[in-house]
């Protein structure tokens, strides 16, 4: 696998996960049925865990968050608030 392919994969993966997380949070905020609301909140929190880990690992490996499409995203700010 080429470095270009790997880079494109990571960029796309970050972008797709970020959008899915924001969509999950929005659904949790608008869901009024309690079981569905709790499920949606759990789903949004799972994305929080994944994206928070991606941020931590990027820092540990000195990877620019921009390379993961996460430079404009903070899991704490964007998913927990």
TAJO-V460982 format. One line per field, one symbol per residue. ss: DSSP state (H for helix, E for strand, C for the rest). psi: psi as a letter, one per 40 degrees, with the letter a starting at -180 (. if undefined). burial: # if it has 16 or more other C-alpha atoms within 10 Angstrom, else .. Layout:
# TAJO-V460982
ss->???
psi->???
burial->???
This chain:
# TAJO-V460982
ss->CCHHHHHHHHHHHHHHHHHHHHHHHHHHHHCCCHHHHHHHHHHHHHHHHHHHHHHHHHHHCCCCHHHHCCCCCCHHHHHHC
psi->hidddddddddddddddddddddddddddehdhdddddddddddddddddddddddddddefhhddeefedfhhdddede.
burial->..........#..##.##..##.##.##........#..##.###.##..#..##..#......#..###..#.#...#..
